[in-house]
Amino acid sequence: MTPPSKADAVALYRSRPGATVKSVAGDLGVNTETLRNWIRAGDGRRPGSHSTQPAASQASGDDVQAELAVARKRIRELEEESDILRMAARYFATGTRW
């Protein structure tokens, strides 16, 4: 059997959404670390580097700022609701004599 090309091995791994590097490497008869390095190289990362998103798929600064603004607004709303519930609990705790 002819060993797969690097591009074919990476393409096979990417075409199997639930597959692990180990399982695809085993199917192809390739060392797990070798396949992992091929995948990293295909993503434009240095072999042996930690996993990060490829540069093309990273969110732009505007997207991040917009998401951050939405998150901050939601946090303010939740803090306000929490304060209201805390005051209500205090009111009902002092107003009842069980």
C-alpha positions in Angstrom: 0.0 0.0 0.0 1.3 3.4 -0.9 1.5 5.9 2.0 -0.9 8.8 1.7 0.3 12.2 0.7 0.3 14.9 3.4 -2.5 16.8 1.7 -4.6 13.6 1.3 -4.2 12.7 5.0 -5.1 16.2 6.2 -8.1 16.3 3.8 -9.3 12.9 5.1 -9.0 14.1 8.8 -10.9 17.3 8.0 -13.6 15.4 6.1 -14.5 13.3 9.2 -15.9 15.7 11.8 -16.1 13.3 14.7 -12.8 11.6 14.0 -9.7 11.9 16.2 -6.2 12.4 14.9 -5.3 9.1 16.5 -8.1 7.2 14.7 -7.3 8.7 11.3 -3.6 8.1 11.7 -4.3 4.5 12.6 -6.5 4.1 9.5 -3.7 5.5 7.3 -0.8 3.7 9.0 0.8 7.0 9.9 2.3 8.1 13.2 -0.2 10.2 15.3 2.3 13.0 15.9 3.2 13.1 12.2 -0.4 13.5 11.2 -0.9 16.2 13.9 2.1 18.1 12.5 0.7 17.9 8.9 -2.6 19.3 10.2 -0.8 22.1 12.0 1.3 22.9 8.9 -1.9 22.9 6.8 -3.4 25.5 9.2 -0.2 27.6 8.9 1.0 26.8 12.4 4.4 25.7 13.4 4.6 21.9 14.2 4.6 21.4 17.9 2.7 24.6 18.6 -0.4 24.7 20.8 -3.8 24.7 19.2 -5.1 28.0 18.1 -7.5 29.1 15.4 -6.1 29.7 12.0 -5.6 33.4 11.2 -8.3 33.4 8.6 -11.0 32.1 11.0 -10.2 34.5 13.9 -12.8 37.0 14.7 -12.1 40.6 13.6 -11.7 43.3 16.3 -15.1 44.9 15.4 -16.8 41.5 15.9 -15.1 41.1 19.3 -16.0 44.6 20.4 -19.7 44.2 19.4 -19.9 40.8 21.3 -18.2 42.4 24.3 -20.7 45.3 24.3 -23.6 42.8 24.2 -22.1 40.8 27.0 -21.6 43.9 29.2 -25.2 45.0 28.6 -26.4 41.5 29.7 -24.2 41.6 32.8 -25.7 45.0 33.8 -29.3 43.6 33.3 -28.5 40.5 35.4 -26.9 42.6 38.1 -30.0 44.8 38.2 -32.3 41.7 38.4 -30.1 40.3 41.2 -30.4 43.5 43.2 -34.2 43.6 42.8 -34.5 39.9 43.9 -32.2 40.6 46.9 -34.3 43.5 48.0 -37.5 41.5 47.6 -36.0 38.6 49.6 -35.0 41.0 52.4 -38.5 42.6 52.4 -40.3 39.2 52.6 -37.9 37.9 55.2 -38.5 40.8 57.6 -42.3 41.0 56.9 -43.2 37.5 57.8 -43.5 35.9 61.2 -43.7 32.2 60.7 
